[in-house]
Amino acid sequence: MVKTTEYRAKFGTSEPPAKKAILKAGPLAAAFQGGGLADIRHDGIEVLRGISFLVRDENWGTCPARVSGLKITKRKDGFSVSYRATAENAGAKLTMQASIRATPQQLVFHVSATPDKDFKTNRTGFVVLHPINGVAGKPLSIIHTDGKVQRARFPRLISPGQPFFNIRALEHAPAPGLKAKVLMEGPKFEMEDQRNWSDASYKTYVCSLLDPWPYVLPAGKTIEQRITLDLRGKAKDTARSNSISTASKMKLPEIGIAIGPSEAAEALRRLNQLRALAPQHLTFTLHDGEDMEAAAMAYGALAQQTSIPVCLEIVLPGKVSAELEMAKFAGCTQRAGLEPARVVVTQSHDLKSFQPTDKRPWGPSYEEMAAAARKHFPRASIGGGMITYFTELNRKRPPQGVFDFITHAICPIVHDASDEAVMQTLESLPHIFASAKAFIGKTPYHLGPSSIGARFNPYGAALAANPKSRRVCLAPNDPRQFATFAVDWNKGVIEAAARAGLKSVTLSALTGPRGLLDKSGRPTPLYKQLARLMRQARKSQAAQQTAKPAASSKRLPPRAGRAHDQATHPSERPAHGLE
């Protein structure tokens, strides 16, 4: 009973993750879990982060595979695994037969799959993950489906689109002296840079995102795919380093929370707990719709009763000019008595993801949105970018000099909701921040509302349903939000943001599925941790202000539109450690 209580305190659920078996073939080792392989190493060197056969529905949700008939055989010189699995979508069932065999220098993973009815899917097949640390920017050989060989490198900065297409095999050196070749048999494969979504991996997957999807697996037709990993040599140097430097002096960013339209009324009832938390800013969101006036009134009351600076996210419909649409939002906020210190302007089209080669629907330009926001909110700092994830920002980069600051969010459960994968997303943050800085220049950088649970699903029709509060990709509710697990992940986010010199971060909400209070209104472990860090941030900023020399009488005042940003976001803060 104590064990169950401790487990729930850490993960917010008593449901354990899939059982893991460590399998070895001499120097080759891998973890078998949930039907896939993870942490594939040779003499302790990580060669691949994982190999899995995945089934995605038409909203990019994962169709869970139920494994049966599992048989694991361990030998002196290797191991073998076989199992049967089934996955369902919209009444159709896909039956899979899988086998894995390994020797010290080779691993082969084979799957045959047959649907009983036409099976609609965005992707069904193998996914191979390469790690990023010690790999980013390093040489890579690609054997294409036509047999041609391309000499290239794993992208160092995050690629907005697929760096490589029509792949049959990949070869790289996990460490000096060790060569790894991955042969992928079946349809064509292509690679995407999963750091876009904060995954700590490069992903090579079956089929192409440039082809139409969803597609249909015909009833009764068996598909076969095989992954073969061949290893040659022995590592001479086991030292691995992050390819993105994180050595910059660490200064704590401003820390705030988000309150969505559906959460504003409840936040008003929790004013004492909001004041006790003392966030350094509140991020509100307004969409054009029937509830916009009510949400704005609640936001106005929250701002007036707490005196906490507000960052307002405005989502324009994107149907007519930005000027006409912005006027409606400005009128609404004025009636509510809401005067934001910062305004982030975006449009509804940008809540969805587009491939870099896709034609986007018409919408106002970044320049038009910024001009409209400055006209109607002349005292606010105006921000641009995305209120979704880095992926969308990387694929639609704002011109430099248009906005006072740039923002985007992150979500660690886009592709993999396992405990290990969520924590591994912290590895990707230095890569994300360095890549963003490469195209935003010296423009101040803010991390928008981010939490373990997803706020948006730019890749499908809706967020994933999660009625039993399990570990589910792209679900708004995640049980770990209310447990100590969330403390560790959020501390990692703040530390990475501090090392990268970000101006502010917005984490979680006060109430709701991404809240800092549980359903009973009690503070979660993350509430207590963020309250301590917010106090620490205020003290360090106050000390910095006291230490500053008196301003010169010749100094020019900040230009209109940046006064609030300068007042609430000091550009210099003392170095420190996280409590």
C-alpha positions, 0 to 999 in steps of 0.5 A, a space after each residue: 500500500 505504501 508503494 502504491 501511495 508513493 507511486 501515485 504521489 510521483 506520477 499522479 496515477 496508480 497505473 504503472 508504465 508498460 513492463 520493461 525487459 533489458 535484453 542483451 546480446 554481448 555488447 548490444 543491449 536494448 530495453 523491450 517495452 510495450 512491443 518496441 525497443 528503446 535505449 539501444 546501446 553498444 558497449 554503453 554507447 547509445 546507438 538508437 533511441 528506439 525502434 517501434 511499429 506504431 499505428 496512428 489514427 486520422 488525428 495523429 493519435 496513437 491506436 494502442 496495441 494490445 500485446 499477447 503471446 509474448 515469448 522472450 528467449 535469452 541465449 548466451 550470444 543473443 536473444 529473440 522476441 516474438 508476439 502478437 498485437 492488435 490495434 483498433 480504429 473506428 471498428 477496424 482491427 489491425 492484427 500484427 505478428 512481430 519478431 525480433 532477433 539479436 546477435 552482438 553485431 546485428 538486430 532485426 525487427 520484423 512485423 507483418 500486419 493485416 487489417 480485417 476491414 479497411 483501416 484508415 491511418 495517418 501512419 502505420 509502420 516502423 519508426 526509428 529514433 536517433 538520439 540528438 546529444 552527440 549526434 546533432 551536426 555529425 556526418 550521416 550517409 543516406 542510401 536512397 530508395 533508388 540506390 544513390 548514396 548521399 553524404 550529409 549531416 544530421 541537422 545541427 539547428 532544427 530543420 523546419 521540414 524533413 531533411 531527408 526523403 526516400 530513405 532505404 538506409 542510414 549510416 552514422 558513427 555513434 562514437 569514434 570507431 563504431 559504425 551503425 547502419 539501419 536498413 529499412 525495408 518496406 515502403 519508402 521512409 523519410 526523416 523529420 527533426 523531432 526536436 521541433 516538438 521537443 522530442 529528443 530525437 531524429 525520427 525516420 518513419 515509414 511513408 511520406 508526409 508529402 503524400 495524401 493522408 490519411 490513407 487506407 490499408 485495404 481489408 485482408 491485405 498484409 503489409 510487411 516491414 523490416 528494420 535491420 541494425 548492423 554494427 561494426 567496430 568498437 567505440 574508441 571514445 565514449 565521451 558524448 557532449 551536447 551539440 548545442 552549448 548551454 554554457 551561458 550565464 544563468 539568469 532566472 526568467 520572469 515566471 507566470 501562469 496562463 488562465 484560459 477563457 473557461 478557467 477565468 471564472 473559477 480563478 476569480 473564486 480562487 483569488 486568495 490562492 492566486 495572490 499567494 502564488 504571486 505569479 509575475 504575470 498572467 497570460 490570458 487568451 481571447 478568441 472571437 466568439 460568443 463567450 469573448 465578452 464574458 471572458 474579457 470581463 472575468 479577465 478584467 476583474 482578475 487583473 484589477 483585483 490582483 494588480 498582476 501584469 497581463 499578457 493577452 493572447 489575441 487570436 484573430 479570425 483571419 478573415 478580413 483585415 487585421 485592423 478591422 478584427 483587432 478593433 473588435 478585440 480592443 473594444 471588448 477589452 476596453 469595456 472590461 477595463 483590461 489593459 494588458 502590459 503585453 499583447 501577443 497577436 496571432 490568427 486562427 490559421 496558425 493554430 494548425 500546422 502546415 508543412 513548409 511546402 504547403 499553401 496556407 489559407 489567406 490571412 493577414 501578414 505579421 506586419 499587418 497584425 503588428 501594426 493593428 495591435 500597436 494602434 489599438 494597444 499603444 501602451 503594450 509591448 507587442 509580441 508575435 510568433 505562435 501560441 502553439 509549438 516551436 514547430 509552427 514558429 519554425 515553419 512560419 518565421 516572423 521577420 526581424 524588427 516587426 515585434 517587440 518580442 517573440 513567443 511559442 510554447 512547448 508540449 512534451 506529449 505530442 509523440 510519446 507520453 511515457 515518463 522517459 520520453 517526457 523527461 527526455 524533452 528537456 534534452 531538446 530545449 537547448 536545441 530549440 532555444 538556440 535554433 529560435 535565436 538563430 532566426 529571431 536575432 536579438 529580439 527578446 524571447 518568451 516561452 508561452 504557456 507550456 505544461 505536460 498536458 496539451 493546450 492545442 493539437 495543431 496536427 488533428 481535429 481536436 485534443 485527444 480524449 483521456 477520460 481515465 486520466 492516463 498517459 495519453 499523447 496530445 491530451 489536455 489532462 495528464 495525471 503527472 501535472 498534479 504530482 511531483 513528476 511535474 515539479 521535476 519537469 517544470 524545474 528543468 524547463 525553467 533552468 533551460 530557459 534561464 541558461 538560454 537567457 529567455 525573458 519570461 516563461 509561462 507554465 501551467 494554469 491555476 485551475 483545470 486540467 493543467 492547473 496548479 490546484 487539484 479538483 478539490 482546490 488544494 495546492 499541488 506540489 508544483 504550486 508550492 515549487 513555482 511559488 518558491 521560484 517566483 519569490 526567488 525571481 522577485 528577490 533577484 530582480 529587486 537586488 538587480 534594480 538596487 545594484 543599478 547605478 542612477 540613470 543618466 539625465 541624458 538617457 532617452 525614455 523607452 519608445 512607446 510600446 516597450 515601456 511595460 516590457 522594460 518595466 517588467 522584464 529587466 534585461 539583466 539579472 544576477 546568476 543563481 541556482 534553482 531551489 
